[in-house]
Amino acid sequence: MTKPLLKNVLAISQQLFLSSVLTSLTVLAPGSVHAEGSACRSLFSEGVPAKSLAIDGSWRKVSADLFMGFRSNAPHYWNWLRSQKSPLLEARGVVSGDPHILNFGDIPLKNGKREYALIDVDDSGVNAPLAGDFLRYFVGNQISDFKVHPKDLYKSYLDGLSGQTMSKPDYLTSVESKSADKFSERQGKYLDKITQNKKFSGNAPVSSLSTAPKEVQDLYQRSLETFNNLMQDYSILDVGYRIKDSGGSMGLPRFWFLLEKNSKRHVWEFKLETDPASSLFAAQPAALDRFNDVSKIYRPSEKVAGPYGFLQSGNDVFLVRERFNTYFDLDPAKAVSKKDIQDGQEMSLYLANQMGLKHGGQQEGAKLLKSLDKSDSYQNFLDLAKNYVNLISQENQ
């Protein structure tokens, strides 16, 4: 590694990657910045067959319930929000981009503890309406099985904006109290399930690279040297790929590597990134700059276990993270008991409060609170939510 490059990496390492594994590697920011509104590019770089991912604000219809359709369409939401002229949207700041209950969870830390925080930074951004960030979360809750009374959700958020912290629900307290040894045991069982004879088993949610479309194999080949630089201290046992057909990362290929170091197994994921949904509202900085801004607010302050960050490979950007079998598992689609619903609703209120705290602590937090705390603000906010729900209900038919 050259001295100038090493100097650059060390300079950004503490804030960008929260992981000593990533801080010694070649990670640079992509150069593209989009104008407000349009943010549509080819999924793959020049020289390979084009496969476009619709990030132009159009609705991507999915054959599932409305909540899954909502999850798969963050770009549609931010494009729609750009046309709304409500004064509630004037306060700007750093947004999580696609907030819903499945995009937050318990994050393993190097000290053996866990912290509840944002786990998906794909659609995050800067200079976007803070109330718009909460509005997306609000809509997602209201069309899910974890729906709580809208006034209660709104109040929890306002309490957070004013600095009032809600007590942790019993579900979260139980998750965060699990010992490091218990988590290590849980992770071992997870790895046993998805591997066999030092290969991915049929239980792993990945397929053999030999079955991948040509453009995915080309992407892998041109990125492999960068991947290998990151994994140089590990033995690579196996590799597979996956493309989800729903959710916010629908259509984006990801590569899973089964690794071993000092007789300990790891699974690292390299997920191709495209432009964030927030770029459909406002121009966004280069990926690593955006990641830095978002991490300061929405990610743990302590170092996370395993790698987590953006990795530049030529014209492509990947989110690199270790796959953990974490405890947080509140999926509205899997709620089968009254206890599931109760836990989901309590966590939904808590998350609204946490979003309020994160938004209220930003530069225009006081402006936001003043705007949302007016007598007619709740009804205006509710009207925005209803208008969007009506729109996507028609779009997904």
Rosetta blueprint (number, residue, H / E / L):
1 M L
2 T L
3 K H
4 P H
5 L H
6 L H
7 K H
8 N H
9 V H
10 L H
11 A H
12 I H
13 S H
14 Q H
15 Q H
16 L H
17 F L
18 L L
19 S L
20 S L
21 V L
22 L H
23 T H
24 S H
25 L L
26 T L
27 V L
28 L L
29 A L
30 P L
31 G L
32 S L
33 V L
34 H L
35 A L
36 E L
37 G L
38 S L
39 A L
40 C L
41 R L
42 S E
43 L L
44 F L
45 S L
46 E L
47 G L
48 V L
49 P L
50 A L
51 K L
52 S E
53 L L
54 A L
55 I L
56 D L
57 G L
58 S L
59 W L
60 R L
61 K L
62 V L
63 S L
64 A L
65 D L
66 L H
67 F H
68 M H
69 G H
70 F H
71 R H
72 S L
73 N L
74 A H
75 P H
76 H H
77 Y H
78 W H
79 N H
80 W H
81 L H
82 R L
83 S L
84 Q L
85 K L
86 S L
87 P H
88 L H
89 L H
90 E L
91 A L
92 R E
93 G E
94 V E
95 V E
96 S L
97 G L
98 D L
99 P L
100 H L
101 I H
102 L H
103 N H
104 F E
105 G E
106 D E
107 I E
108 P E
109 L E
110 K L
111 N L
112 G L
113 K L
114 R E
115 E E
116 Y E
117 A E
118 L E
119 I L
120 D L
121 V L
122 D L
123 D L
124 S L
125 G E
126 V E
127 N E
128 A E
129 P E
130 L H
131 A H
132 G H
133 D H
134 F H
135 L H
136 R H
137 Y H
138 F H
139 V H
140 G H
141 N H
142 Q H
143 I L
144 S L
145 D L
146 F L
147 K L
148 V L
149 H L
150 P H
151 K H
152 D H
153 L H
154 Y H
155 K H
156 S H
157 Y H
158 L H
159 D H
160 G H
161 L H
162 S L
163 G L
164 Q L
165 T L
166 M L
167 S L
168 K L
169 P L
170 D H
171 Y H
172 L H
173 T H
174 S H
175 V H
176 E H
177 S L
178 K L
179 S L
180 A H
181 D H
182 K H
183 F H
184 S H
185 E H
186 R H
187 Q H
188 G H
189 K H
190 Y H
191 L H
192 D H
193 K H
194 I H
195 T E
196 Q E
197 N L
198 K L
199 K E
200 F E
201 S L
202 G L
203 N L
204 A L
205 P L
206 V L
207 S E
208 S E
209 L H
210 S H
211 T H
212 A L
213 P L
214 K H
215 E H
216 V H
217 Q H
218 D H
219 L H
220 Y H
221 Q H
222 R H
223 S H
224 L H
225 E H
226 T H
227 F H
228 N H
229 N H
230 L H
231 M L
232 Q L
233 D L
234 Y L
235 S E
236 I E
237 L E
238 D E
239 V E
240 G E
241 Y E
242 R E
243 I E
244 K L
245 D L
246 S L
247 G L
248 G L
249 S L
250 M L
251 G L
252 L L
253 P E
254 R E
255 F E
256 W E
257 F E
258 L E
259 L E
260 E E
261 K E
262 N L
263 S L
264 K E
265 R E
266 H E
267 V E
268 W E
269 E E
270 F E
271 K E
272 L E
273 E L
274 T L
275 D L
276 P L
277 A H
278 S H
279 S H
280 L H
281 F L
282 A L
283 A L
284 Q L
285 P L
286 A L
287 A H
288 L H
289 D H
290 R H
291 F H
292 N H
293 D H
294 V H
295 S H
296 K H
297 I H
298 Y H
299 R L
300 P L
301 S L
302 E L
303 K L
304 V E
305 A L
306 G L
307 P L
308 Y E
309 G E
310 F E
311 L E
312 Q E
313 S E
314 G L
315 N L
316 D E
317 V E
318 F E
319 L E
320 V E
321 R E
322 E E
323 R L
324 F L
325 N L
326 T L
327 Y L
328 F L
329 D L
330 L L
331 D L
332 P H
333 A H
334 K H
335 A L
336 V L
337 S L
338 K H
339 K H
340 D H
341 I H
342 Q H
343 D H
344 G H
345 Q H
346 E H
347 M H
348 S H
349 L H
350 Y H
351 L H
352 A H
353 N H
354 Q H
355 M H
356 G H
357 L H
358 K H
359 H H
360 G H
361 G L
362 Q L
363 Q L
364 E L
365 G H
366 A H
367 K H
368 L H
369 L H
370 K H
371 S H
372 L H
373 D L
374 K L
375 S L
376 D L
377 S H
378 Y H
379 Q H
380 N H
381 F H
382 L H
383 D H
384 L H
385 A H
386 K H
387 N H
388 Y H
389 V H
390 N H
391 L H
392 I H
393 S H
394 Q H
395 E H
396 N L
397 Q L
